Amino acid sequence: MIARVVGILSVAGGFVLGIQGLEEPDSPLLPTALGLISAGLMAQIFALVRSWYLVMNRTE
Protein backbone atom coordinates (compact mmCIF):
# COMPACT_ATOMS: atom_id res chain seq x y z
CA MET A 1 0.00 0.00 0.00
CA ILE A 2 2.80 2.41 0.86
CA ALA A 3 4.62 1.71 -2.41
CA ARG A 4 1.49 2.49 -4.41
CA VAL A 5 0.95 5.81 -2.62
CA VAL A 6 4.61 6.79 -3.05
CA GLY A 7 4.45 5.79 -6.71
CA ILE A 8 1.32 7.82 -7.39
CA LEU A 9 2.68 10.89 -5.61
CA SER A 10 6.06 10.64 -7.36
CA VAL A 11 4.53 10.33 -10.80
CA ALA A 12 2.13 13.21 -10.16
CA GLY A 13 4.90 15.41 -8.77
CA GLY A 14 7.12 14.53 -11.71
CA PHE A 15 4.47 15.61 -14.18
CA VAL A 16 3.89 18.88 -12.33
CA LEU A 17 7.62 19.63 -12.26
CA GLY A 18 7.91 18.62 -15.91
CA ILE A 19 5.21 21.04 -16.96
CA GLN A 20 6.86 23.80 -14.97
CA GLY A 21 10.25 22.84 -16.39
CA LEU A 22 8.98 23.16 -19.96
CA GLU A 23 8.30 26.82 -19.30
CA GLU A 24 11.89 27.35 -18.12
CA PRO A 25 14.15 25.35 -20.46
CA ASP A 26 17.43 26.20 -18.68
CA SER A 27 16.29 25.07 -15.24
CA PRO A 28 17.17 21.67 -13.72
CA LEU A 29 13.48 20.83 -13.30
CA LEU A 30 13.22 18.54 -16.34
CA PRO A 31 15.85 16.02 -15.18
CA THR A 32 14.36 16.13 -11.68
CA ALA A 33 10.91 15.49 -13.11
CA LEU A 34 12.20 12.57 -15.14
CA GLY A 35 13.80 11.11 -12.02
CA LEU A 36 10.58 11.45 -10.04
CA ILE A 37 8.53 9.82 -12.79
CA SER A 38 10.93 6.90 -13.12
CA ALA A 39 11.08 6.45 -9.32
CA GLY A 40 7.30 6.44 -9.20
CA LEU A 41 7.10 3.85 -11.95
CA MET A 42 9.61 1.65 -10.15
CA ALA A 43 7.56 1.94 -6.94
CA GLN A 44 4.42 0.93 -8.83
CA ILE A 45 6.17 -2.05 -10.41
CA PHE A 46 7.52 -3.10 -7.00
CA ALA A 47 4.01 -2.93 -5.52
CA LEU A 48 2.60 -4.97 -8.39
CA VAL A 49 5.26 -7.69 -8.10
CA ARG A 50 4.96 -7.75 -4.31
CA SER A 51 1.18 -8.14 -4.40
CA TRP A 52 1.48 -10.86 -7.04
CA TYR A 53 4.04 -12.66 -4.85
CA LEU A 54 1.80 -12.45 -1.80
CA VAL A 55 -1.20 -13.80 -3.72
CA MET A 56 0.80 -16.72 -5.09
CA ASN A 57 2.14 -17.68 -1.63
CA ARG A 58 -1.11 -17.33 0.25
CA THR A 59 -1.92 -20.32 2.44
CA GLU A 60 -5.56 -20.91 3.12
RAQUIHU-V382420 format. One record per backbone hydrogen bond with DSSP energy under -1.0 kcal/mol. NH is the residue of the N-H (numbers start at 0). CO is the residue of the C=O. Records with the same first field share a line. If there is no record, write none. Layout:
# RAQUIHU-V382420
NH=CO / CO
This chain:
# RAQUIHU-V382420
4=0
5=1
6=2
7=3
8=4
9=5
10=6
11=7
12=8
13=9
14=10
15=11
16=12
17=13
18=14
19=15
20=16
21=17
26=23
31=27
32=28
33=29
34=30
35=31
36=32
37=33
38=34
39=35
40=36
41=37
42=38
43=39
44=40
45=41
46=42
47=43
48=44
49=45
50=46
51=47
52=48
53=49
54=50
55=51
56=52
